[in-house]
Amino acid sequence: MLSKRLIACLDVRDGNLAKSVRFVDTKDIGDPVAKAREYYDDGLDELVFYDITASSEKRRIILDVVEAVAEQVFIPLSVGGGVRSVADATDLRLAGAEKINVNTAAVERPMLIAECAEAIGSQNVVLSMDIRKVGVAPEFPSGYEIVVRGGRTPTGIDALAWTREGERLGAGELVVNSIDADGTRDGYELHLTRTISEAVRIPVIASGGAGVPDHLYDVLTDGKADAALVASMVHYGDYTVSGLKRHLDGRGVKMRMSW
Amino acid sequence: MTVIVDYDAGNLRSVQRACAEVGTAAAITSDPVEVRRADRVIFPGVGAAGSAMRSLAARGLDRALVDVMRGGTPVLGICLGLQISLDHSEENDQDTLGLVAGEVRRFALSDPALKVPHMGWNAVRVVRGHPLLAHVEPGDEFYFVHAYYPVPEDERSVRAVADYEGRFCCALGVGNYFATQFHPEKSGRVGLRLIENFVRWDGRDA
């Protein structure tokens, strides 16, 4: 059987690793290449880079970071932030990314998902969704809304409807990022994660809110996630990748325990 | 020279980087002459069987691969490279290279919680030893991304299996040919070690 995956997310801004709290006030915490290597050596299953500046003149920075990491880290690398076209996706793939995350640009132009799936294979297209709780309403049957532009802009789109549309268009995997939980360290949004996981047949990565190891346990069991994404927990040295995996393994979650 | 066969089937640089990491400079080529001349051939690939076969044929690489297999050159197939080395694939109902007798089938799973493609880390169990798997310990996991799996005719060619609602062949070896359904280039140290074993392999199956 497949193991559950532990994924670390590195937000990269101008070549440095940044961590946001509820998507505002980012502060730099170090060199992304060194961090990637450290986590790889410690048993990480997959890495995600998020380019949080992503302005066109700075595209080169993320490409250089991905290239440097791909030379020394031999696990799947996923990259997102500012991917607007198949050309952006192809550039990142050539630099060494396995999977490409699309987010805002896909909401604005859903065919981007289909075009990327055609060009690089469905399994390599990750639809990343920033989601906030709005309560059940006629326009939001799931009670959750998709937001874009780093969580700042509401779209009026129901999160579950968008999930199904993304799967239909060819997304191979989903990142469910709760804006409400992001950076709080109070735990993942379990109800949201489970709702989405039960609605699709592609893997779901839970994101936003992890503070203690049991939060990962909760989302990989109750939340029905296939993978848990962490950032602050490991970036500041509070927990290690191997320590988190040992904790989950000890509680009976199937994890990759030799590396 | 070690060559990586390029036939428009995915990004080959991760395989090239993994070779570099174990100390081998591998060249990416779509030239059948270079493939025939190589000391060692890596045949990777992701994508669909139909377009892969057309792309190989258009470049004359299909015949070059048959030649190197018969000539005894060590060959490592990865993922789609493994699948199209068999006789036939359910994917696009495509006849494939026929280097190894057998076919490729799509996962047909009864448990709705199991997702296709089979994507992620899964334990690989060696069932019949091979020099390329000499380092693999019980419980070692490799990284997989695939919706189809190989079913070789000769059970003796099955070298390792993985479990996804039943066992399937994830590594096969016949003479100078060895192939994996998983991606050693994305499987951390245990994967790099397999590639290292390949670049030192004399092509003999014992």
Interface residues (C-beta under 8 A of the other chain):
Chain A: M1 L2 S3 R5 Y40 D45 A70 E71 Q72 F74 I75 P76 R93 L94 G96 E98 G121 Q123 G172 E173 R201 I202 P203 D226 A227 R256 M257 S258 W259
Chain B: G10 N11 R13 S14 R17 A18 A20 E21 V46 G47 P112 K115 V116 P117 H118 M119 G120 W121 N122 A123 E137 G139 D140 E141 Y143 V145 D163 Y164 E185 K186 S187 G188 R189 V190 G191 L192
